[in-house]
Amino acid sequence: MQFAFVMKGTLYLRVDDATRPDFERLGAVPFSYATSASTVKVASYYEAPVDALEDPHALRDWATKALASALGARKPARRKPAS
C-alpha cells in the first residue's frame, strides 16, 4: 500500500478530501511534474509539512493520516465468481 514517496529529496504523503485542507492550511503543495506539453499536478499527494520532518511524533501522525487516506482510496478486490 503506497501512502508516501520521496522525489528529488521531498517527501510526499497521500491525501484525501478530508486531509487535503490540513496540508493546504500549512502551505503544502501537491506533487507535480512537467511534460513536454504541460505541468501535471497529482492532487492525491502533497508535500509533508516541514515541521513534521523535524519531529518524529508529528511525522508519525501525518504518516498515519496518509496511510488512512491510501486505504480509503483502495479499490475493492475483485472476487472470483463461485464455481
PyMOL CGO cylinders between C-alpha atoms (Angstrom):
from pymol import cmd
from pymol.cgo import CYLINDER

trace = [
    CYLINDER, 0.00, 0.00, 0.00, 1.67, 3.21, -1.14, 0.3, 1, 1, 1, 1, 1, 1,
    CYLINDER, 1.67, 3.21, -1.14, 0.94, 6.13, 1.14, 0.3, 1, 1, 1, 1, 1, 1,
    CYLINDER, 0.94, 6.13, 1.14, 4.11, 8.19, 0.62, 0.3, 1, 1, 1, 1, 1, 1,
    CYLINDER, 4.11, 8.19, 0.62, 7.12, 8.65, -1.64, 0.3, 1, 1, 1, 1, 1, 1,
    CYLINDER, 7.12, 8.65, -1.64, 10.24, 10.76, -1.90, 0.3, 1, 1, 1, 1, 1, 1,
    CYLINDER, 10.24, 10.76, -1.90, 11.02, 12.58, -5.14, 0.3, 1, 1, 1, 1, 1, 1,
    CYLINDER, 11.02, 12.58, -5.14, 14.09, 14.78, -5.50, 0.3, 1, 1, 1, 1, 1, 1,
    CYLINDER, 14.09, 14.78, -5.50, 14.51, 14.99, -1.74, 0.3, 1, 1, 1, 1, 1, 1,
    CYLINDER, 14.51, 14.99, -1.74, 10.89, 15.91, -0.96, 0.3, 1, 1, 1, 1, 1, 1,
    CYLINDER, 10.89, 15.91, -0.96, 8.55, 13.65, 1.00, 0.3, 1, 1, 1, 1, 1, 1,
    CYLINDER, 8.55, 13.65, 1.00, 5.02, 13.48, -0.38, 0.3, 1, 1, 1, 1, 1, 1,
    CYLINDER, 5.02, 13.48, -0.38, 2.11, 11.99, 1.58, 0.3, 1, 1, 1, 1, 1, 1,
    CYLINDER, 2.11, 11.99, 1.58, -1.20, 10.62, 0.34, 0.3, 1, 1, 1, 1, 1, 1,
    CYLINDER, -1.20, 10.62, 0.34, -4.18, 12.92, 0.95, 0.3, 1, 1, 1, 1, 1, 1,
    CYLINDER, -4.18, 12.92, 0.95, -7.92, 12.69, 0.52, 0.3, 1, 1, 1, 1, 1, 1,
    CYLINDER, -7.92, 12.69, 0.52, -10.75, 15.19, 0.67, 0.3, 1, 1, 1, 1, 1, 1,
    CYLINDER, -10.75, 15.19, 0.67, -10.70, 15.13, 4.48, 0.3, 1, 1, 1, 1, 1, 1,
    CYLINDER, -10.70, 15.13, 4.48, -6.93, 15.67, 4.92, 0.3, 1, 1, 1, 1, 1, 1,
    CYLINDER, -6.93, 15.67, 4.92, -6.11, 17.90, 1.92, 0.3, 1, 1, 1, 1, 1, 1,
    CYLINDER, -6.11, 17.90, 1.92, -7.26, 21.10, 3.72, 0.3, 1, 1, 1, 1, 1, 1,
    CYLINDER, -7.26, 21.10, 3.72, -4.84, 20.35, 6.59, 0.3, 1, 1, 1, 1, 1, 1,
    CYLINDER, -4.84, 20.35, 6.59, -1.94, 20.29, 4.13, 0.3, 1, 1, 1, 1, 1, 1,
    CYLINDER, -1.94, 20.29, 4.13, -3.11, 23.37, 2.26, 0.3, 1, 1, 1, 1, 1, 1,
    CYLINDER, -3.11, 23.37, 2.26, -3.55, 25.32, 5.51, 0.3, 1, 1, 1, 1, 1, 1,
    CYLINDER, -3.55, 25.32, 5.51, 0.17, 24.74, 6.18, 0.3, 1, 1, 1, 1, 1, 1,
    CYLINDER, 0.17, 24.74, 6.18, 1.14, 25.90, 2.68, 0.3, 1, 1, 1, 1, 1, 1,
    CYLINDER, 1.14, 25.90, 2.68, 1.98, 22.44, 1.34, 0.3, 1, 1, 1, 1, 1, 1,
    CYLINDER, 1.98, 22.44, 1.34, 1.64, 21.95, -2.41, 0.3, 1, 1, 1, 1, 1, 1,
    CYLINDER, 1.64, 21.95, -2.41, 0.71, 18.86, -4.43, 0.3, 1, 1, 1, 1, 1, 1,
    CYLINDER, 0.71, 18.86, -4.43, 3.26, 16.78, -6.27, 0.3, 1, 1, 1, 1, 1, 1,
    CYLINDER, 3.26, 16.78, -6.27, 3.66, 17.96, -9.87, 0.3, 1, 1, 1, 1, 1, 1,
    CYLINDER, 3.66, 17.96, -9.87, 5.87, 17.18, -12.81, 0.3, 1, 1, 1, 1, 1, 1,
    CYLINDER, 5.87, 17.18, -12.81, 6.47, 18.72, -16.21, 0.3, 1, 1, 1, 1, 1, 1,
    CYLINDER, 6.47, 18.72, -16.21, 5.72, 17.04, -19.51, 0.3, 1, 1, 1, 1, 1, 1,
    CYLINDER, 5.72, 17.04, -19.51, 6.54, 18.39, -22.94, 0.3, 1, 1, 1, 1, 1, 1,
    CYLINDER, 6.54, 18.39, -22.94, 3.01, 19.81, -23.16, 0.3, 1, 1, 1, 1, 1, 1,
    CYLINDER, 3.01, 19.81, -23.16, 2.21, 20.98, -19.62, 0.3, 1, 1, 1, 1, 1, 1,
    CYLINDER, 2.21, 20.98, -19.62, 2.68, 20.56, -15.90, 0.3, 1, 1, 1, 1, 1, 1,
    CYLINDER, 2.68, 20.56, -15.90, 0.74, 17.70, -14.34, 0.3, 1, 1, 1, 1, 1, 1,
    CYLINDER, 0.74, 17.70, -14.34, -0.50, 18.17, -10.77, 0.3, 1, 1, 1, 1, 1, 1,
    CYLINDER, -0.50, 18.17, -10.77, -1.08, 14.99, -8.75, 0.3, 1, 1, 1, 1, 1, 1,
    CYLINDER, -1.08, 14.99, -8.75, -3.63, 16.16, -6.20, 0.3, 1, 1, 1, 1, 1, 1,
    CYLINDER, -3.63, 16.16, -6.20, -3.57, 12.91, -4.22, 0.3, 1, 1, 1, 1, 1, 1,
    CYLINDER, -3.57, 12.91, -4.22, -0.03, 13.52, -2.87, 0.3, 1, 1, 1, 1, 1, 1,
    CYLINDER, -0.03, 13.52, -2.87, 1.11, 16.66, -1.04, 0.3, 1, 1, 1, 1, 1, 1,
    CYLINDER, 1.11, 16.66, -1.04, 4.43, 17.74, 0.42, 0.3, 1, 1, 1, 1, 1, 1,
    CYLINDER, 4.43, 17.74, 0.42, 4.86, 16.67, 4.02, 0.3, 1, 1, 1, 1, 1, 1,
    CYLINDER, 4.86, 16.67, 4.02, 4.69, 19.60, 6.42, 0.3, 1, 1, 1, 1, 1, 1,
    CYLINDER, 4.69, 19.60, 6.42, 8.20, 20.92, 7.10, 0.3, 1, 1, 1, 1, 1, 1,
    CYLINDER, 8.20, 20.92, 7.10, 7.68, 20.90, 10.88, 0.3, 1, 1, 1, 1, 1, 1,
    CYLINDER, 7.68, 20.90, 10.88, 6.79, 17.20, 10.75, 0.3, 1, 1, 1, 1, 1, 1,
    CYLINDER, 6.79, 17.20, 10.75, 10.14, 16.36, 9.18, 0.3, 1, 1, 1, 1, 1, 1,
    CYLINDER, 10.14, 16.36, 9.18, 11.86, 17.61, 12.33, 0.3, 1, 1, 1, 1, 1, 1,
    CYLINDER, 11.86, 17.61, 12.33, 9.56, 15.89, 14.83, 0.3, 1, 1, 1, 1, 1, 1,
    CYLINDER, 9.56, 15.89, 14.83, 9.24, 12.08, 14.67, 0.3, 1, 1, 1, 1, 1, 1,
    CYLINDER, 9.24, 12.08, 14.67, 5.97, 12.10, 16.64, 0.3, 1, 1, 1, 1, 1, 1,
    CYLINDER, 5.97, 12.10, 16.64, 4.39, 14.64, 14.31, 0.3, 1, 1, 1, 1, 1, 1,
    CYLINDER, 4.39, 14.64, 14.31, 5.68, 12.74, 11.27, 0.3, 1, 1, 1, 1, 1, 1,
    CYLINDER, 5.68, 12.74, 11.27, 4.11, 9.55, 12.60, 0.3, 1, 1, 1, 1, 1, 1,
    CYLINDER, 4.11, 9.55, 12.60, 0.77, 11.36, 12.95, 0.3, 1, 1, 1, 1, 1, 1,
    CYLINDER, 0.77, 11.36, 12.95, 0.93, 12.68, 9.37, 0.3, 1, 1, 1, 1, 1, 1,
    CYLINDER, 0.93, 12.68, 9.37, 2.02, 9.27, 8.06, 0.3, 1, 1, 1, 1, 1, 1,
    CYLINDER, 2.02, 9.27, 8.06, -0.91, 7.65, 9.88, 0.3, 1, 1, 1, 1, 1, 1,
    CYLINDER, -0.91, 7.65, 9.88, -3.30, 10.07, 8.17, 0.3, 1, 1, 1, 1, 1, 1,
    CYLINDER, -3.30, 10.07, 8.17, -1.64, 9.35, 4.82, 0.3, 1, 1, 1, 1, 1, 1,
    CYLINDER, -1.64, 9.35, 4.82, -2.00, 5.60, 5.31, 0.3, 1, 1, 1, 1, 1, 1,
    CYLINDER, -2.00, 5.60, 5.31, -5.68, 6.03, 6.18, 0.3, 1, 1, 1, 1, 1, 1,
    CYLINDER, -5.68, 6.03, 6.18, -6.13, 8.11, 3.02, 0.3, 1, 1, 1, 1, 1, 1,
    CYLINDER, -6.13, 8.11, 3.02, -4.46, 5.42, 0.92, 0.3, 1, 1, 1, 1, 1, 1,
    CYLINDER, -4.46, 5.42, 0.92, -6.56, 2.68, 2.49, 0.3, 1, 1, 1, 1, 1, 1,
    CYLINDER, -6.56, 2.68, 2.49, -9.72, 4.69, 1.87, 0.3, 1, 1, 1, 1, 1, 1,
    CYLINDER, -9.72, 4.69, 1.87, -8.83, 5.12, -1.80, 0.3, 1, 1, 1, 1, 1, 1,
    CYLINDER, -8.83, 5.12, -1.80, -8.19, 1.42, -2.29, 0.3, 1, 1, 1, 1, 1, 1,
    CYLINDER, -8.19, 1.42, -2.29, -10.43, -0.26, -4.81, 0.3, 1, 1, 1, 1, 1, 1,
    CYLINDER, -10.43, -0.26, -4.81, -12.25, -3.34, -3.53, 0.3, 1, 1, 1, 1, 1, 1,
    CYLINDER, -12.25, -3.34, -3.53, -10.63, -6.62, -4.51, 0.3, 1, 1, 1, 1, 1, 1,
    CYLINDER, -10.63, -6.62, -4.51, -12.27, -8.36, -7.43, 0.3, 1, 1, 1, 1, 1, 1,
    CYLINDER, -12.27, -8.36, -7.43, -13.97, -11.54, -6.35, 0.3, 1, 1, 1, 1, 1, 1,
    CYLINDER, -13.97, -11.54, -6.35, -13.88, -14.66, -8.43, 0.3, 1, 1, 1, 1, 1, 1,
    CYLINDER, -13.88, -14.66, -8.43, -17.31, -15.92, -9.40, 0.3, 1, 1, 1, 1, 1, 1,
    CYLINDER, -17.31, -15.92, -9.40, -18.46, -19.01, -7.48, 0.3, 1, 1, 1, 1, 1, 1,
    CYLINDER, -18.46, -19.01, -7.48, -17.93, -22.24, -9.38, 0.3, 1, 1, 1, 1, 1, 1,
]
cmd.load_cgo(trace, "trace")
